[in-house]
């Protein structure tokens, strides 16, 4: 029997989605890809396949999960299976360089960004930000990995040459203009089925780790989905949000065959909007959703059910 296969590297990423699939009485299989094998001589099972592979898998001990997932996704696509967030989505998930280039290609403004490998090159790149604040971040990131704010090259040198320097898992450090907003918040736009669902305002006054999942906090060793909110009020869904940027975001997602994603932007004091992140392993905050009556994982589950119906009618159990 065809079913929905949910692929991921950490069980707590999928708990809420699994509950929604069960609530809707949809057949599914939980497919953990923290390790495993791919028999390239055999065809995949029938069904649809939804990838929730995370760029921050290495922070949970699953260093090669994205590489395994990439092979599995390629195998599925080779056999013509319906894949939600396939190989192209994963390419963007694990590379902020690719995200930046893709956004710019579609006319979406991003902060000035330089990618550097090696400490000497990081310090050299900082010279291009002379006289203004800048941040560093990891190319393969998630959870705000490697995000640090600097006001000078000297401050960066102290960090890079000190004991607290975080080496990116792929070796690529990004230096990026710091966009100073008049109020401490960013906006995250959520999409399901490639279409806009809602925008959530995220309070950034406590720092840069902005995962909306309920169990995320700046002290966490991993970013997981839980039942209790760690930062009440940090996430607030913006009712009636409407901005021309949404149409551009939908075009980016369509061009890259991404069906489920969150895209983040910030506005400076002049109202200029800068987009800086595409997250294809998006999560949702339960307090914010309860207040608005909109539930992201429920919408994802409904979407997956509709996609399964296309390949295997009358699938309800």
N, C-alpha and C positions, 0 to 999 in steps of 0.2 A: 504494500500500500504506500502511495506517495505521502510524504509528510514534510513538515517544516524542519529543516536542520539549522540549529543555532550554533554557530562556530565562534569560539572565544578561547581565552587563555586563563580565565580566572572565574570560578563559579559565582562569586558575588556580583560580577558584572551582569549576570543574566537572571538573577532570582526574580526580580520584579517582572521581567518579560515572560518568564516561564509561568508565573502566577496568572498573568493575563491570558496567555495561550490556553491554559487550563480553564480559566473562567469562560472563555469563548468556545470551549470544547473542540479545540483544534489539535490534530495529531502533530506531534513534534518529537524531535530527538535532540538532546543536549550533546553537542560535539566539542569536547574539550581538546584543544590543540596546544597544550603546553609542551607536549612531545608526541611522537608517533611515527607512523610510516605511511607512504603512499604507494600503492601497487599500480604502477603506470600501465600495466598490461591488462588491468581489469576496468570495466566501466563503473562509474559512480552509481549509487542508488538513485531511484527516481524520487523527485520532489523538488522543492525549492530550497535555496541555501542562503542564509543571512549571516554575513561576517560581522562580528563585533570585535575584531582584533584591535588591540590597543598599542599605540606607540610607546607607552610606558611599561610594556610587559616586562622589560628587564629589571624594573624596580621591584617586581614581585618574584624574582628568581627565574623568570621565563625568557631568558636572553634570546633564544632562537625561535620563539613562537611566531613572530612575524614572518620569518623566512619560511618556516613550515607552512604557515597559512598561505603565503604567496604561491607555493607549489601546489597546495590543495586547490586554491582558487583557479590557477591556470589549468589544472587537470579537469575541474568541473566545466570551465568555459570551453575547453577543447572538445568536450563531449556534448556541448550544447545545452547544458543544464541552466535553469533560471537562477542567476546569482544576484543577490541584493548586496550592493557595495563590494564589487569584485576587485580584480587586480589593480585597476586604475585608482579606485578609492583607497586601497591599501598603500599604493605608491605615495599618494598625497598625505595619508595619515602619518607616515613615518618620515616625511621630509617637509619642513617648513620652507625650504628653498623652493621646492616645486609648487607649494601652495602660493607663495608670493608671486612667482612667475605666472601662474595660472590666473590669479586674480588680476594682475596687471594686464594680461592678454585680453581680458574682458572689460577693460576700462575702469577697474575698481582701484581706487587709490590705496596704497599701502605705505607704511613708514619706510624711510630710507633704511636699507638693510645691506650689510656686508657679511659674507660667509668667510670664515677663516679656519684653517687647520694648522695647528702648531702655536705654541705660546708667543713666539716672536712675531708671527703673522697677526695674531690677535692684537698685540700691542701696536703694530704698524697700522692696522686698520683703524684703530682708535683715533689716529691723527686726523682722519676725515670727519670726525665729530668735534673737532676743537672748538671750544667756546660754547658748547651746548651739552645738555644732559643726554645720556644714552644708556641703553640697557644691553645686557648680554642674555642669551638664552640658548638652549640646546636645539639643534636641528631636528633630531628625533627626540620628542619631548612628551608633552602631556604633564598635567599637574603643576605647571609652572617650573619645570626642571631647569636649573641653571639661571633662572631669572634674577639678575642683580642690577641695581640702579647705580650709575656712576656720574659724577660731576666733573671728573678730570681724568687725564691719562695717568697721572700719578696714582690716583685711587685704584684704577684698573690694574696697574702694575703691582701694587701691593696685594691685590686679590689673586691675580694670575700666578705670581711667584710665591704665594703663601700656601699654607697647609689647607685652607678652606676651598681651594679651587676645585670645581667639579668638572672632571673630564667627561665630555659627551660620549655616549655609547658608540656613536659612529665617528667620533673625532671632530665633528663640525660644530664650531661655535658661531653663533650669529651675533653681530653687533647691530643695534637698531636704534633709530631716533626715539627718544622718550617723548611721548605725546602727553602733554600736561593738560588734563581736563579741568574745567572750572569746578566740577564736583567730582568726588571720588567714586565713579562708577563706570562700568562698561555695559554694553548691550550685547546679548547673545540671541541670535535668531535661530529658531528651531524649524526643521523641515522634515516632513514625512511623505514618502512617495514623491520626493522631489518638489513638493509644494509647501509653502510657508504655513506653519501651524501657529506659532506665537513668538513674541519677543520677551525676553526676561531681562530685567535690570539687575545687575550684580554689583553689590557694594564692594569696592576694592580698598576700603580704608584699612583693612587688616593685612593687606599684602597681595601678592601676585598669584597665589594658588587658588584658581578660580573654578575648579571642578564643581559642577552643580550637584553631583551625587550626594545623597544625604549624609553618608559617613565620612566624607572628605573633610579634613581639617588640616591646618598648616603643620600640625605635629605628627600627622599620620605617616607611617612608613610605606603604606600603599593606599591607593585611592579606590574605595570599594563602595558598593551600593548597600545601604542599610535601611532599617525601618525608621530610625529616629533622626531628626534634623540636628546637625551639630551647630549650626549658626542661624537661629531663627531670624527671619527678616532680611537676611543677606541677599536672598533671591526673591524678586517680586515680578510677576508676570504683568506686562504692560497692556492693559485692555485697549483695544482699538488701534494698536500700533500700525502705522501705514507710512512707508517711506519708499521713494523710488529705488533705493538700493535693493529692495527685495526682488524686483524683477531681474536685476543684474545677478544677484546671488542664484536665482533659479536657473539662469542661463549657464552659469558656471557649473552647477550641479548636473544639469542635463548634458553638457559637453563632456563631462567626466564620468557619466553613468553612475552618479551617486544618488541614492534614493533617501537615505536617512543621514542627517548631519546637523551640526550646530555651527554657525558662523558668527564670529565675534568682531565687534567694532568699537571704537572709541572716538569721541569728538573733542576737538581742542576748543580753546576759548573763543575762536572765531566761528565755530560751528562746522569746521571742516571735518569730514568723517574719514577715518582711517580704518581699514579692515586688516586684521593681523593673524587670524587663525581660522582654519577649517577643521572641525573635529568630526570625523566619520564614525566615531564610537561614542556618540552622544548619550548623556544620561540626563535625568530630570530630578528636580527637587520636590519632594512630596509636600512640604509646607506651602510652597508657592503654588503648586498645582491644586491643592485642596482649597486654597483661598479663591482661586479663579474658576474651579470646576472643570478644568481641562487637564487631561492625563496623557502624557506623551507615550508611555509604554503601552497603554490601551490602544492608542491610535496606531502605533507600530504593529501591534498584534492584529488589529483589524486589517491593516494594509497587507500583512503577510498572508492572512486568510484569503483575501481577495486574489492575491498572486497565486496561491496554491489552487484556488478554484479554477484558474485559467488552465492549469496543466492537468488537473485531476478533479473534475466536478464531483459534487456530493461527497466531500471529504470529511464531514463532521462525524465524530464518533460518539 
